[in-house]
Amino acid sequence: MNKKRRLTIAYICLIIVLFLAGIVCVLAGSVSISLTDIFTKGTVSNSIVFDLRIPRMIAAIFAGGALAIAGYCLQTFFHNPIAGPYLLGISSGAKLSVAVLLIVLAGRINVLNSVTMVIVAFTGAMISMGFVLIVSRYVKSMSMLLVCGVMIGYICTAICDLLIAFADDSDIVNLHNWSRGSLSGITLTQSLIMSLIISISVIFVFSISKPMSAFLVSENYAKSVGVNISLFKVVLVVLSSLLSATVTAFAGPVSFVGIAVPHLIRKILKTERPIFIIPACFLGGAAFTCVCDVISRTLFAPTELSISTITAIFGSPVVIYMLIKKQRA
């Protein structure tokens, strides 16, 4: 099978899987939906679909796509397929900063300051990313860098626990549910704000696909073809942090999507060219997160699991496989 045909088939399959996952995301749940009542205003089915499930589906699609592309950007930056926003502690930094905002401004967080939450999460993500970059200058082993990322996550979690000790009971419940990673309760306005920020970020990522392709060969090669390495690295870090921070601000930390999906996409497409990988990562991440979200709210319905629990169950074996493969290489 030639390369063009393989890529075409892969993209068609990803689009079909995402389309089916989106339909299941809307129709599946603890409450059975009557198709005849969906478009009838005033019915329970209509309210559930348009007020709850469609916003949740939109959020799942853009959250998954954002995390997959953020992971791919970080893997490009570190020249290592094991890098990702969750394991490197970037999501933990965003989580801590939003937790501080939720507790300090308890009872005053609403839809109108969703952008504020993104800005705060982005600040936390950049601070964590700064620590990772500092550590990476002294630690050459990616395994040790991952350990440092896990330690950053533990530090952020410990500080969150300290904040919870001084929070009101209602704030503790809200913070706990959010910090586990969940798309529950997200509104249409929030999902649209999230999708807008992510869409703009993804367009910027796609626009630097050519410099990314040169950078993947080597830094010297990228310099030889006119890439400003310093500026390129800054843009890559900012975009990956913004993507992961946006998801964390609205849905909490979601694990392993940013590592597992780019790896699987490379295997499926059998290419390293960013111009093909980036859109495929978005489609794959979106489908993966939609499926995991459906499982999280239907497996033990009406009890809802954390979406991060489901993504970890399916994503962590991929990471283990990659670590074993890299050790043998």
C-alpha positions in Angstrom: 0.0 0.0 0.0 1.5 3.4 -1.0 1.9 6.2 1.4 -0.9 8.4 0.0 -3.5 5.7 0.1 -2.5 4.6 3.6 -2.8 8.2 4.9 -6.2 8.6 3.2 -7.6 5.4 4.7 -6.2 6.4 8.1 -7.8 9.8 8.0 -11.1 8.4 6.9 -11.1 5.8 9.6 -10.2 8.5 12.3 -13.1 10.7 11.1 -15.6 7.8 11.1 -14.5 6.8 14.6 -14.8 10.3 15.9 -18.2 10.7 14.3 -19.5 7.5 15.8 -17.9 8.4 19.2 -19.6 11.8 19.1 -23.0 10.2 18.4 -22.5 7.7 21.3 -21.4 10.5 23.5 -24.8 12.3 22.9 -27.1 9.3 23.1 -25.5 7.1 25.8 -26.0 7.8 29.5 -27.8 6.7 32.6 -31.1 8.2 31.1 -32.4 6.5 28.0 -33.0 9.0 25.2 -36.0 8.8 22.8 -35.0 9.9 19.4 -38.5 11.3 18.7 -38.2 13.6 21.7 -34.8 15.0 21.1 -36.0 17.8 18.8 -39.2 18.4 20.7 -38.8 21.5 22.9 -39.8 21.1 26.5 -39.2 17.4 26.7 -36.7 15.8 29.1 -34.7 14.2 26.3 -34.4 17.6 24.5 -33.1 19.3 27.7 -30.6 16.5 28.5 -29.2 16.4 25.0 -28.9 20.1 24.3 -28.1 21.4 27.8 -25.9 18.6 29.0 -24.7 16.1 26.5 -23.9 18.2 23.4 -21.8 20.7 25.5 -20.1 17.7 27.1 -19.4 16.1 23.7 -17.9 19.4 22.3 -15.7 19.7 25.4 -14.5 16.1 25.1 -13.6 16.5 21.4 -11.6 19.7 21.9 -10.1 18.5 25.2 -8.8 15.3 23.7 -7.5 17.0 20.6 -5.8 19.7 22.6 -4.0 17.2 25.0 -2.9 15.0 22.1 -1.4 18.0 20.2 0.2 19.4 23.4 1.8 16.0 24.0 3.1 15.9 20.4 4.6 19.4 20.8 6.4 18.4 24.0 7.6 15.2 22.4 9.0 17.3 19.5 10.6 19.8 21.9 12.4 17.1 24.0 13.0 14.8 21.0 11.4 12.0 23.1 8.1 10.1 22.6 7.5 9.7 26.4 7.1 13.5 27.1 3.6 14.7 27.9 1.8 17.4 29.9 0.6 15.1 32.6 3.8 13.2 33.4 6.0 16.3 33.2 3.9 18.0 35.8 2.6 20.8 33.5 -1.0 19.8 34.1 -0.3 19.6 37.9 0.9 23.2 37.8 -2.2 24.3 36.0 -4.3 22.4 38.5 -2.7 24.0 41.5 -3.1 27.5 40.2 -6.8 27.0 39.4 -7.3 25.4 42.8 -5.9 28.5 44.5 -8.3 30.6 42.4 -11.3 28.4 43.3 -10.6 28.6 47.0 -9.5 32.2 47.3 -12.5 33.4 45.2 -14.9 30.7 46.5 -18.5 31.4 45.4 -17.6 34.0 42.9 -16.4 31.8 40.0 -18.9 31.8 37.1 -19.0 31.6 33.3 -18.0 35.2 32.8 -14.5 34.5 34.3 -13.8 31.3 32.4 -11.1 33.2 30.5 -9.6 34.2 33.9 -9.4 30.5 34.8 -7.5 29.8 31.6 -5.1 32.6 32.2 -4.5 31.4 35.8 -4.1 27.8 34.6 -1.7 28.9 31.9 0.4 30.8 34.4 0.7 27.7 36.6 1.5 25.5 33.6 4.3 27.9 32.5 5.8 27.9 36.0 5.8 24.1 36.0 7.2 24.1 32.5 10.0 26.5 33.7 11.0 24.0 36.4 11.0 21.2 33.9 13.2 23.2 31.5 15.7 24.0 34.3 15.9 20.4 35.4 16.3 19.2 31.7 19.5 21.2 31.5 21.1 19.1 34.3 19.3 15.7 33.7 20.0 14.0 30.4 18.0 10.9 31.0 14.3 11.2 30.0 13.4 8.7 32.7 14.9 10.9 35.4 13.1 13.9 33.9 9.8 12.0 34.1 10.6 11.2 37.8 11.1 15.0 38.3 7.8 15.7 36.6 6.1 13.2 38.9 7.7 14.9 41.9 6.3 18.3 40.7 2.9 16.6 40.6 3.3 15.4 44.1 4.3 18.9 45.3 1.3 20.5 43.6 -1.0 17.9 45.1 0.5 18.4 48.6 -0.1 22.2 48.3 -3.7 21.5 47.2 -4.2 19.4 50.3 -3.0 22.2 52.4 -5.5 24.6 50.7 -8.3 22.2 51.2 -7.6 22.2 55.0 -8.7 25.8 55.1 -11.6 25.6 52.6 -15.3 25.4 53.2 -17.0 22.1 52.9 -18.9 23.0 49.7 -15.6 24.3 48.1 -13.9 21.0 49.1 -16.5 19.0 47.3 -16.3 21.1 44.1 -12.5 21.2 44.1 -12.3 17.4 44.7 -14.6 16.6 41.8 -12.8 19.1 39.5 -9.3 17.9 40.5 -10.2 14.3 39.6 -10.8 15.3 36.0 -14.4 15.5 34.8 -16.5 17.0 32.0 -19.6 16.9 34.2 -21.6 20.1 34.4 -19.8 21.9 31.7 -22.0 24.4 30.0 -22.4 25.3 26.3 -20.8 28.7 26.9 -17.8 27.1 28.7 -17.4 24.5 26.0 -17.5 27.1 23.2 -14.9 29.3 25.0 -12.7 26.3 25.4 -13.1 25.2 21.8 -12.3 28.8 20.6 -9.1 29.0 22.5 -8.0 25.5 21.5 -8.9 26.1 17.8 -6.7 29.2 17.7 -3.9 27.4 19.4 -4.1 24.4 17.1 -4.0 26.7 14.0 -0.8 28.2 15.3 0.7 24.8 15.9 -0.2 23.7 12.4 1.3 26.9 11.0 4.7 25.9 12.4 4.6 22.3 11.1 7.4 23.0 8.6 9.9 24.3 11.3 8.8 21.3 13.5 9.7 19.0 10.7 13.1 20.5 10.3 13.6 20.5 14.1 12.8 16.8 14.3 15.8 16.1 12.0 18.2 18.1 14.3 18.7 21.6 15.6 21.6 22.2 13.3 19.6 21.2 10.3 16.7 23.5 11.4 19.3 26.4 11.8 20.6 25.7 8.3 17.2 26.1 6.7 16.6 29.4 8.5 14.6 28.4 11.6 15.1 30.7 14.6 15.6 28.0 17.2 15.2 30.2 20.3 11.9 31.7 19.1 10.7 28.3 17.8 11.3 26.7 21.2 9.5 29.5 23.0 6.5 29.2 20.7 6.4 25.4 21.1 6.5 25.7 24.9 3.8 28.4 25.0 1.4 26.6 22.7 1.8 23.2 24.5 1.3 24.9 27.9 -1.7 26.9 26.7 -3.4 23.8 25.2 -2.9 21.7 28.4 -3.8 24.6 30.7 -7.1 25.3 28.8 -8.2 21.7 29.2 -7.2 21.7 32.9 -9.0 25.0 33.6 -12.4 23.6 32.4 -12.1 19.8 32.9 -9.3 19.3 35.5 -6.2 17.2 34.9 -6.7 14.4 32.3 -3.9 11.9 32.2 -2.0 10.0 29.5 -3.9 11.3 26.4 -0.9 13.5 25.5 1.5 10.5 25.5 -0.5 7.6 24.2 -2.4 9.2 21.3 0.6 10.7 19.5 2.4 7.4 19.8 -0.5 5.4 18.4 -1.0 8.0 15.6 2.6 7.5 14.5 2.1 3.8 14.4 -1.0 4.1 12.3 0.3 6.7 9.8 3.8 5.3 9.7 5.2 8.8 9.2 6.9 11.5 11.4 5.9 14.5 9.3 4.1 17.0 11.5 1.8 18.2 8.7 0.2 14.8 8.8 0.6 14.0 12.5 -0.9 17.2 13.9 -4.5 16.9 12.4 -4.5 13.1 13.0 -3.5 13.7 16.7 -6.5 16.0 17.1 -8.9 13.5 15.6 -7.4 10.6 17.5 -7.3 12.5 20.8 -10.9 13.7 20.3 -12.2 10.2 19.6 -10.2 8.6 22.5 -11.5 11.2 25.0 -15.1 10.9 23.8 -15.0 7.1 24.2 -13.4 7.4 27.7 -16.0 10.0 28.7 -18.8 7.7 27.7 -17.3 4.8 29.7 -16.7 7.0 32.7 -20.4 8.0 33.0 -22.1 4.7 31.9 -19.9 1.9 33.3 -21.3 2.2 36.8 -24.2 4.6 36.1 -25.6 6.6 37.8 -22.2 6.8 39.6 -19.8 8.7 37.4 -16.1 7.8 37.3 -13.3 10.3 36.8 -12.4 10.6 33.1 -8.8 10.6 34.1 -9.3 7.2 35.6 -10.4 5.7 32.3 -7.8 7.5 30.2 -5.1 6.1 32.6 -6.5 2.6 32.3 -6.2 2.7 28.5 -3.2 5.0 28.2 -0.8 3.8 30.8 -0.1 0.4 29.1 1.0 2.3 26.0 3.4 4.4 28.2 4.8 1.2 29.8 5.3 -0.4 26.4 7.1 2.7 25.2 9.4 2.7 28.3 10.2 -1.0 27.8 10.8 -0.5 24.1 13.1 2.5 24.7 15.1 0.6 27.3 15.7 -2.2 24.9 16.7 0.2 22.1 
